[in-house]
Amino acid sequence: MSDEESTYSMAEYAAKWLTVKRASDKLVGLSLADRLALCEAAEPGTAARLLDEVGPLGWLMTAYDWRFWGRPKQLAPLFDPGDWRICLFIAGRGAGKTALASQWVLERIMQGAREVVFAGPTMDDVKTYMVGGYKRRVDGGNGSGFLDILPPWIRYNYREDDGVIELPDQHCIIHLHSGEVPEFRGPNPDTVWGDEVIKWRYGSRLLSNLRLACRSVGVVSPRLLLTTSPKRYKLLRDLVMEPSVLTIHAKTDENVGNVDKRWFDDERRRLAGTRQGREELDGELEGDDDADLFPMGSIERGRVEAPPKLDRIVVAIDPAGTVNRRSDLTGIIAAGRAGNVRDGHGYVLADKTGRYTWELWGEAAIKLAEETGASAIVMENNKFSDSVIANLRMAGQRRGYAAQPRPGFKHLQDLVGSNGRRIQMIEVNARGDKASRAGPVSTLYGGLDADKPPRVHHVGVFADLETEMSEFSPDAGRSPNRMDALVYAITELFELDRPPTHDRSAAFSGLRQSVEQAAAPAAHRGTSRAEGMASLLGALTRGSWGSRL
């Protein structure tokens, strides 16, 4: 389905999503292990008696059999007889997505899959969460990654540096792929597991390439499993609407027995009635709200895979004052502009926001400026006055830059490298509240009006930034550091904080045309030029005009 156009209305999507939820609700139920635990609670000794019947070997096999541990909803992708190529499992946090997917891959391999692909947001995510191996069950752990759930009788060779897992006895190889790389060519897998699609930098393009690649004819038919938290991305809605996609919806509370009860109770209370709670806990895939300052739909309409040649690039910083577990992040965003200020287009290039020490965020910003070719670093200095620019100067010195006066400006300084490269240091004072500062920027995104083309484009997906933008509320009580840095960058690129410039030539042209139209009747009336000039000078020096002359 095209990224640019939808062949369905939001009302049709809402009806389909309701159908998905109703079908998924029919799968809610207890696992065989849950039911055995209830029997044991009602009649102690039941579990021991049943285990004695299957014997030690039978129990060992059962301990690694997903059909014993998985809930009906988690077993559906394995045993659903439907004619589907793609299964989309959308669920809240802690709903058991990773365990389900790892077990699905293992079952596919045991059925004869020979070539598998794991694709996640970043290679670190793939290795940490999808591959796992840090909390293996054979070692007494409770991890959900693929290596964590492998039974002890399956041999494997994990070549981490090569991004490959080999299972020699099953004649199977697993390729690891990052969502930051849109291309996928070479392998023709019969099995693909894609995790957290909403955080893939180039989600639409990579998924399209994976679908094209997953075509191998073998013992098992080619299939893709996509596990993800919900986010209001058109990519997910398009998948829900595809007839050949099996969509399953799950809530966090369905897996409450496998998450910390205090965590669940606290988060359920904290997020009650909020959009974040509906997404992160209830697994709801919603549409845009008319009240959103930055509707997700407007962000998606402007999304591109690569920017054109840019005329100006800046890096913007929203610095945090402290560094600890509860402190704000330091927002660092790179953006550029193609064309002029009046009708050009902006492009968000990178998000390097993080929890930096005071010394390190300056170096991170300068490094990003070097990588993107930025000519300026814009920083908010309300909280820290001269400390912000002083920190940037010191970071520049550590990277081989010297602070020099800007040509033509006595009190402004730039960072100048040994090769002559000059990076302007621009300080801004944040005026008004966050919503009023972000308002002019939001208009450049186009809003929910599909007929108004956006003038700001995201190059790929910036999941954390876009979450901050689409969920921003002045009453939220938390600082949107990424969004603040973005606002500073776009404001600088489009000079939104400058006084408006008037086109005097256009104004004079209009005045001349009006005068010429009025002059002809006046000439017939015989009014003297001297009398007219006296009246004109009198009008120009009176009232509101008088104060301007």
N, C-alpha and C positions, 0 to 999 in steps of 0.2 A: 504494500500500500504506500502511496506517495507520501513523503514527508511534508510536501507543500499543501496538499489538498486532502480533505476528508470526504469520503463518500457517504458519511452518516452525520446525522445531527446529534447534538448533545442529548436531546430527548431520547433518541434511539439508543445512544450509548447507555444512558441511565437505565433504560428498560433491560438491555442486555446484561448490565452489571447486576441488576436485581435477580435476573435469572441465574447468573453464575452463583450468587450468594445462596439462593434457595437450593440449588443443586448441591453446593458444598455443605450446606447445613445437614443434608441427608446423610453425609459421611461422618458426621460428628459421632464419636463413640470411644469406648475404652479399648486399649490394647489387650491382648491375651494375658500379658504380664499383669496389667491392672486388674483384670478380672480374677486372676489367681490370687493376687494380694487381697482382694475383697473376700474371697473364699477363706483365705487363711485367717483374716480378721474375724470372720463369723464362726469359723470352726478351726481352731489351732491344730496344727499337725497335718492339715490337708496338703500343703506344699511339699513337706517331707515325704509323704506317702506317694505323691505323684512322681517326685524325683527318683524315688527308689524304683518305681516301675520302669522308667526310661533308662536307668543305669548311668554310670559315670560318663561313658562315651556319648550317650544320648543327650545328657545334660550339657556336656561341653559343646555339642553341635547346636543345641537350643540356645545356649548363652550368646552365640554369634549369629543367630537366625533372626533377621529383621521381621519376619512374619510373627514372631513371638513378642517383640518389643514395640513394633510400630502400631500407631493408631490407624483406624480405617482410612482416614484422610491422608495419612502419610504413606499408606500402602497403595493408594489409587494409581500413581504414575507407574508402579511396577506391574500391576495386574489389571488395569483398565483395558478391556478388549477393544475399545474404540479405534477407529481408523484415523489416528492423529500422528502428525510429525513433530509437533511442538507442544510441550506442556509448560504452561506458565503458572507457577506456584507463587501467589502473592500473599504475604502474611506479615503480621506484626512482629516486633522484636521478640526473640526467645520462643517463637512458635515451633521451632524444630526444623527449620528449612535446611540447615547444613547437614544434619544427621540424615534426613530424608534423601538428600541428593547424593551423599556419599554411599549410602546403602543402595540407591538406584544404580549408580555406576558399578558397584561391586556385582549386583545381580545381573546387569547387562554383560559384564565380563564373564561371569559364570555361564551365561547363556550362549556365549560365543563371540562377543564383541572383540575386535582385534585392534582397533585404533580409536583412541579417545582424546578429547580436548577438554582441558579445564581453562575457562576464561573468566577473569575477575577484573576489578577496577584497576589495580596495579599489580606488578609482579610480586611485591611484598604481600599484598592481600591474598593472592593465589597461594603462595607458599605457606603463609601463616594460617589462614582459615580454611582453605579448600584442601590443601595437601595435609597440613597438620603434622602429626608425629610427635608432638610435645607432651601429649596426654593420652598415650596409647592404652587401650583397654587391657592388652596383654600384660601391661606393667601396673595395672590397678588404677589407671586414670579413667576419666569420663569424657574424653574429647570427642568431637563430632567430625573432624576432618577425615579424609579418606584413609590415611595411614593409621589414624587412631582407631578406626573400626575394623581394620583387617584382622581376620582370625589368624592364629599362630601357624597354621599349616600352609598359608599362602606366602611364598617367597617373593621378594621384590628387590629391585636395585634402583635407588633414588639418586640420579645424577643431577644434583641441585644446580650446579653451574651451567649445565646444558639445558636445564628446564625440561627434563624427561624422567619418567618413572617407567621401569621395565618390569613386567611380570612374566618371567621366562616360562613357567609351567603352563600359563594360560596363553602364551604366544601373543601377548598384548603389550602395547606401548601407549603411554599417556603423555601428551604434549601440553606444556603450560604456556598460556598466552595472556598478555596484559591488555586491558581495555584502553590503554594509552596508545596502542598501535592499531590503526584502523585496518591495515592490510592483513589478510590471512590467505596465503597461497602455499601450495606444496602438498601437505597431508590431505587425504580424503577420508576423514573419520566416519565411523558409523555411529558414534556416540559423542554428544557434546553436552557439557554442563556449563552453563553461564550463570555466574552468581552476581547479585546486586547490579543488574543491568543499568539501574538509574544512576550509577556512579561511573559508568564507562565514559571516558573522555569523548570517544567517537562512537557512541552507542548504535545509532542507526546504520552507519556504514559497516562497522565490524559485524553486527548481527547479520546484515545482508550477506557479507562475505562468508560467515560461518554457515549460513543456510545454503549457500551455493556449494560450499565444500562438503557438507554432510550428505553425501550421495552414494557412498560405497555400498556395493551389493555383496552381501555375505550371509553368514548364518543368521544374523539379526537384521531387521530392517532399520535404516538410519533414523535416529530420533534425537531431539534436542530437549533438554530440561532447563528452564530458566527459573531460578529462585531469586526473589527480590522483595524488598520492602516496597510499599507503594509510595509513589510520588506523582504529582499531577503532570506527567510527561505524556505527550501525544503518542510516543512510541509504545507505551504500555497500553494506552486505550486502543490503538490500532490492533495490537495483538489480541486484546479481549474481543474485538469485533471480527477477527478472522474466523471463518467457519471451521478451518482445519486445526485450530489451536484449542487444546483442552485447558481451560482456565480453572484453577482451584484457589479458593479464598480461605484463609485461616486467621484466627485471632490468637493473641498471646495467651488468653486465659484457657484455651484448649490444652495448653502444655504447662499449666501452672504447677503441676507436680514435679516438673524438672527445672524450675527456676526458684530463686530464693523468694520465699513468701513475703518477707518484709520489703524487698525490692518491688515486688509486684503491687503490694498494697499501697506503698508510698507513691509509686509512679501513677497508678490508677487514680489516686486522690489528687495528685499534683496536676495531672493533665486532663482531669474531668472537664468535659464540655469544650475542649480546645481542638483545633484542627490537627495539631501535632498528636494529640491523644488518639484521634480517630484514625490517623495514618499509622503511627508507630505501635499502637496497642491493638486497635480494632482492624487493622489491615485494610482500611477503606481507600479506594482509588477514586478520588473526587475530581470535580471540575473546578474551574476558576470561580472566584467570588467577585462580584461587581465592585466591592469595596477595596479590593487589593490595590496597593500603590504600584506594585510591579506584578501584574498577572503572569502566571507561568505561560499562558498562551502567547502573550506578546514577546516573551523571551524566546520561545520556541520558533515563532514566525521569523525572527531575525537570525536564527542560528546558522552559521556557515562552517565549512570544514577548513577553510584557509582564508586569510585576509588578502586584499589587493595590496599594491604598493602603497605604503603609508607616508604621509607628508610630515607627521609629527607623532612621536611616541613619548609617553610619560610613565613614570612609576609613582604611585601614591601610597602614603603611609598613614595609618591611624595608630599611633603608638600606645602601648599599654604601660601603665606606671609601675606595675609589680609583676613578678614571675613566681607564681605558685599554682597549686592545683585549682584554686578558685579564681585566679585573676583572669582578666580579659585577655583575649588574643591580640596580637599586633597585626592589624590588617595591612597586607602588602599586595597591591594589584597593579598590573601593567596593562595599559590600554593605548590605542593609537587612533589617529584620524586620517582618513583619506578624503581629499578635497578641502574646501575652505570651511570656515566657521559657520557660514550662513546656511549652506545646503549640503555639506559633506556628511560622511558617515563615520561612526566610531566603531572600534573593534576591541573587545576585551580579549587580551592575549594570554594572561597568566595570573594565577592566584597562588602566592607563596605565603599566605597567612599562616601564622603559627605562634606557639608560646615561646618567644625568644627572650634571652637575657637582654638587658639594656645595651650591652656591647654588641651583641650578635645581630639585632635587627637592622642596624645600619649597614653592616657588611652584606646581609641578605638583600637589602634594597639595591645597593650598588652593584652586586653581582647580577641581579635581575635586570638592571639598567644596561649592563654590558651585554647580557644575553639577548635582549630584545632590541638593542640599539636606541634606547631612550635618550632623549636630549635633556630631560629634566626630571628631578625628583621633587614631588609635591608632598609637604608634610603639614599636619595639623599641629599647632603649637599652643593651643589654648591652655592646656593643663600644665605645661612644663616650660613655657616661655623660651628663653635662649638655649635651654639644655638640649632641645631636640636637634637644632642645627649644629650645636657644638658636638653632639654625639656623632652626627653624620660626617662632620669634618674629620674627627678622629678615626672613624671607620675608613674614610677615604685615604687618610695617611697610611693606614695599615695595608691598603691595597695599592699604594704607589701613587696616590693623587695628592696634589697640593691645592690649598684654598687660595684663589686669586680673585681680585675685584673684577666684577663683570664690566666689560667695555662700555663706557658711557654712563656707568652707575657707580657712585662713590661708596654707597653703603651696602651694596649687594655683592655676594660672592658666589663663585662657581667652583666646582671641582675640576681640576685640569690634570690629565694624565701625562706621563712622560712622552707619549706619542702625539700630544696636542689635543687629545679628545677632551671635550668640554661638556660637563653635566651641570646644568643649572640647579641651584638649590632654591626652591620656592616655598616660602612659608605662607600658610593661610590661617585666618582666624575664623573658626566656625561660628556663624551668626544664626540666631534663632534655634528652634528645636530640630531634631533629625528629620521629621516629616517635612518641614518647610524647606530644608536644604535639599532633600531628595526630590521634592515636587517637580522642579524644572527638569531634572534628569529623567524622571519617569515619563514625561511627555515625549521625550525622544525615543522611548521604547514603543510608542504607539498605542498603548492601552489595549482594551478589548475590542476596539474598532478594527475589524478585519480589513476594512477599506483604507486604513491609514498605515502605510508601510513604515516599519520601524527604521530608525536611523542609527540605532546602536545594535551591534551584532556580537554574539558570543562565539568565539572560535572553538567549537567543540562544546562539551558539557563541563560546567563548573558546579558540581552537585551541591557542595557546601555553601558556596556563594549564592546560588539560585534558591536554595532553601531559605537562607536569611532574607533574601529579597522578597520572595513570595509570601513568607510568613510574617513579615515585619508588621508590628503594631506599636504605635507610640506608647501604649500602656503595658507592653510586654514585660518591662522591668529588666531586660537584658540588653547589652550593647551589641548591635550588629556590626562588628568590626570590619568584616569583609565589605559589607554594603557601604559603610562610611568611607572606606578607602576608594571604592568604586565611584562614589559620588564626588569625591575630591578630584579623581582622575578625569571624569567626564566633564565636570565643571570647568576644569582648567583647559581641556582640549577645545571646548566649545565656548569658552569665555562667558559662562553663564553668570558669573559674579561681577562682570563689568557693566557699566552703564550702557544702555542701548545706544547704538550709533544711528544717526539720522542721515538719510540719503538726501543731501541738500539740493543736488542737481535735479532729482526727481520732483522735490517740493517746488523748486523755482520754475520748472517746466510747467507744472500744473498752474502756478500763479500766473505765468505769462499767458497761458491759453485762456484763462478766465478774464484777464485784463483785455486781451485782444477782442474777446467776444463782447465785453461791455463798452469798449472804446467807440465802436461804430455808432450806436445810438446816441452816445454822449456828444459826439461831434455834430450831429444833426441838431442837437438842442442849443448849440452855440455857447456852451459853458467855456469861460476863459481858462487857459492852462494855469495861469497864476492863481486864480481862485481855487482850482482843483488841487494844486500842490499844497496850498495852505491848509486845506481840509485834510489832505493825506498826512501831512506832518503832525497835525493836531491829533488825528486818530492814532498815529504810531506812538505818541508820547503820553497817551492817556491810558488809564486802566491797567489791565494785565500786561499789555505791550510795553507800557512805560518802564516797568521794572526790568525789562529785558534789554533796553537800549542804553 
